[in-house]
Amino acid sequence: MLETSVRLLRLLALLQTRPGWSGADLADRLGVTTRTVRNDVERLRHLGYEIRSATGTAGGYRLGAGSSLPPLLLDDEEVVAVVVSLQAAAGSTVTGIEETSLRALTKLQRMLPSRLRHRIEAVRAATVAVPGHGPTVDPETLTAIAAAVRDHETLRFDYLDHRGHEGRRTAEPHRLVFTGRRWYLLAWDVDRGDWRTFRADRVRLRVPNGPRFTPREPPEGDAAAHVVRGAGSAAWRHRAVVRLHAPAEVVGARLTPAAGLLRAEGADACVLETGGDSLHNLTAFLTALDVPFTVLDPPELRAHLRALAARYLAAGGG
């Protein structure tokens, strides 16, 4: 029979692998009696683990969420994933999370076995992070918005728009969308009777929240697509719709989420809704994708391309 401490760790590991276990299955896996399983479950409960049990033919044991965070059992791949994620979070767009991530990373690295420490150190040494320069969001704002989305509670907040005008808004929050650079809130603006996209770093929440609401179907059935399109409309001086003569997966691998909205059009083409501060910058961006393309809109971009083509042809002696 296994020593009690080892058996408890194995029991905890089993409980984490699937939603529920019968007492007989656990006893069989551990090579003990069902009475021993009951006693071990009580020991884990004393250590702070929330383990729920039910009797009867459909009964058994299930690991729940407790009031405090007890020790976790992670396999090697899970540990590597957590560490890499914490390192990436150190350059996050969430205010203050850099220091928190580094503290958690330091604690975790102190406990790693040598085989994992070497793997993670290799990743760390080979990685160079490019620091972000965009606005950051207060984590309390994100969690408060997320809770309102979950609970279907109306939000009241002060908002500073892109023109620098501040106003009070009342909105039914639908989703938080992260584009890789900024956090956005997609919500139904109660006063304007329409969907609106708000930059989360410009939101100043008022408490308490408003009444509960019945969730609406998001515009276009896709919150992320609507936010990317809306954020591009506000950020770009010139918008464009371009057919790219290459598979969507090929083009998508060359784009960041902030580059625009990409949708497949058959197996060998896709359409990109994008934009730029100038027609010249927009042309350079599209050319850099290194795939044939056709401009669907606007006409000004087609004229600009024809003028450039004539200039390049003359420069080449054509």
Salt bridges, closest charged atoms under 4 A:
ASP25 OD2 - ARG18 NH2 3.47
ASP40 OD2 - ARG7 NE 2.46
ASP40 OD1 - ARG43 NH1 2.53
GLU42 OE2 - ARG45 NH1 2.45
GLU50 OE2 - ARG52 NE 3.81
ASP76 OD2 - ARG115 NE 3.03
GLU77 OE2 - ARG119 NH2 3.29
GLU99 OE2 - ARG103 NH1 3.56
GLU121 OE2 - ARG124 NH2 2.49
ASP151 OD1 - ARG150 NE 2.83
ASP158 OD1 - ARG168 NE 3.90
ASP158 OD1 - ARG206 NE 3.12
ASP161 OD2 - ARG163 NH2 3.53
GLU172 OE1 - ARG216 NE 2.99
ASP189 OD2 - ARG169 NH1 3.28
ASP189 OD2 - ARG192 NH1 3.27
ASP194 OD2 - ARG196 NH1 3.32
ASP201 OD2 - ARG199 NH2 2.89
GLU220 OE2 - HIS226 ND1 3.02
GLU220 OE1 - ARG229 NH1 2.22
GLU265 OE1 - ARG243 NE 2.52
GLU273 OE1 - ARG229 NE 2.70
GLU273 OE1 - ARG239 NH2 3.73
GLU273 OE2 - ARG263 NH1 3.00
